[in-house]
Amino acid sequence: MAEERAVRPAAIKAVPVRHPGRWVAAIVVAVVAAYVVYTVSYAIYSDNTALGRHTGFRVIGNYLFQHLILGGIVVTLELTVLAMLVGIVLGVILAVMRISPNPVMSWVSWLYIWFFRGTPVLVQIFFWFNLNLVLKSVDIGIPFTSIGVHLNTNTLIPPFMAALLGLGLNEAAYMAEIVRAGIISVEHGQTEAAQALGMDRMLVMRRIVLPQAMRVIIPPTGNETISMLKTTSLAFVAAVPELFTRQGQIASANYDVLELLIVASIWYLVMTSILTVGQFYIERHFGRGSTRELPPTPIQRFRRMLFTFHASPPTPPDFVAPAPAVGGSEHR
């Protein structure tokens, strides 16, 4: 019998669904963005505004790398790193206490978190800065002996330390909840299996639970670090010479208030952008094993956008029907 040849029918032409609402939203966003750009440009170049009268970008450029501004950036970074270090270490301890079966440990941790999350961080910095009003000195020594140390409160807690205590102790309350959420996200059966092998509670926490909980802990911790970088500006109430305080001091001397605010904003944007990139790579590192392949880096995405071209799919070949069996179809 001659072979029968069948031709595949033509492919269905898919018509994409139209979304007029998206175009309307895009036009509205474009108009608003254009208006914002126009307003900012007018404020910079017009003679009728403060920026225009002070020649705008030239003044900003003069102060962008001024030594007092750079010194303020260093103090801002120091506060950020030290406050986050205090917050993370104390937050881990509080999280472990919070989930402890010991009711005293659990309740002490809960009260700490309740108090420090419930009061503004500005109030806490101001309290530590003015602690000398209620506590003149701190005495540390052995009872019933003359052995001891007498310290003045202002000497023990200078302005930088007051800001560090306010920021770090407040951050510990938030980090405790972040770490606790990461710990309880790990399946409890793994803890039981590790304890069945003879591992104590702290060893299980260090070797089994925390490494897996890092996938949940890292993203909000990165957000908290970026937020802490900006929150250090509240240290101005303790006269700490960080970036916001320095720009305020310079502005009060030369009256270039708006220009100095823009300078500080530029540096905050630069630092937060660097922290954002660092957060991405840390999340990518701890995300290994959770997915089949790691998410592409920004450079890889840029290369893919430039060098990847989507060609039209090839035309499918004609379908050839199988030849009919000759001499029966029984199986041997």
ABEGO torsion letter per residue (X at the ends): XBBBBBBBBBBBBBBBBBBAAAAAAAAAAAAAAAAAAAAAAAAAABAABAAAAAGEAAAAAAAAABAAAAAAAAAAAAAAAAAAAAAAAAAAAAAAAAABABAAAAAAAAAAAAAAAABBAAAAAAAAAAAAAABABBBBBBBGBABEBBBBAAAABBAAAAAAAAAAAAAAAAAAAAAAAAAAABBAAAAAAAAAAGBBAAAAAAAAAAAAAAAAAAAAAAAAAAAAAAAAAAAAAAGBBBAAAAAAAAAAAAGBAAAAAAAAAAAAAAAAAAAAAAAAAAAAAAABGABABBBBBAAAAAAAAAABBBBBBBBBBBBBBBBBBBGEABBX
